[in-house]
Amino acid sequence: MRKIAVIFDNLGPYHIARLSAASRRCELLAIEIGAISAQYAWRPTETVPFKRATLFEAGERRDQRTLFHRLRTALSKQNPDLVVVPGWNYTAIDGVRAAKALGKPIVVMSESQEKDFKRNALKEWIKRRYVGLCDAGLVGGTPQRSYLQKLGMPSGLIYTGYDVVDNSYFSAASDLARDAAASAQARLAMPEKFFLASARFIEKKNLPGLISAYAIYRRMTLTSVVVPQGPWQLVILGDGELRPKLEAMVEKLELSGFVHMPGFKQYDELPNYYGLAGAFVHASTTEQWGLVVNEAMACGLPVIVSDACGCVIDLVEIGRNGYVFSSEDVNGLASLLRQISSEGCDREAMGRASRQIIDRWTPDAFADGLMKAAESALVRSPVPLSRPDQVILWIMRRPI
């Protein structure tokens, strides 16, 4: 059985679902850099069905030298057949350095698409050198495959399945909430009909754009015969630095009582909100993938997703399970909110289609893609780390 080491900055619920599936196919070591996520307030998971190494405990100061030393020590101790790294952030760069020092093949995981940001020629050249040090790739989907290929990875060495969630968990738990809707609504203080969004309260999630579109939607539907029951409400899960701005915006637009922001919700709470919602909206201006869309689809919801999201090409079939809009088009989004909440929209059929589509994107698909990438990497001769490549990695380890 293959011994595979997979590196992440922190092991959240999504990583654990994927790695648990992979651990049934190989002897897996998961290395997390820190015990606490810098982005998400996840509760730590105490037990996992695979080996786990945590390099820095909560509150422990990190520095580059110590990180590299601990990473190399963890890999050397377990002596895996290959090392899997998450893209090209500082965690991945040190993972590549450590793997090269030990002569191990490397699989790079990537959810980046070319249109995520305005690309800089120098940075792209540096990334191509970095990708050239890796032996195979595991990506989210179609646009992620195209971008990794453009960075120099041969198409035959790129596999999909990186961006998945535990569909079975979300499906079953959301159905339980749906079956007990009245009591769940009362317990969570949720309205009867609402759109759901879930995101960190940061600029790229475009929550001001969503709220603006919702305000237009309300004006469109207050006297509409298309939505005779009146406009749905809006629930936005999450938290972050933009909360005061969003709260002020809601008040200015006279949406208090119609827009709800109940805060960040833990993994075991999320399906309750999905199960009660009528449709899911994701409005990001930049989004490498958008795992919340996977979650919503597994919960049987129609989805409205911006064209900036990396999952759109593979997960959203327009008119069948959802709709796509330009992240800058608030009027277009408002119209889609009206359409999907209208009396004539067959949301149950769209929700069933969501589940059918997302059924191909499971933790087992991650395990399949990982094992195929691993086998491809293991038959190649690892590229030695030259002096110029050492300089490249040193540059990447610092802002450029």
Order of alpha helices (4+ residues) and beta strands (2+ residues): beta-alpha-beta-beta-alpha-beta-alpha-beta-alpha-beta-alpha-beta-alpha-alpha-beta-alpha-beta-alpha-beta-alpha-beta-alpha-beta-alpha-beta-alpha-alpha-alpha-alpha
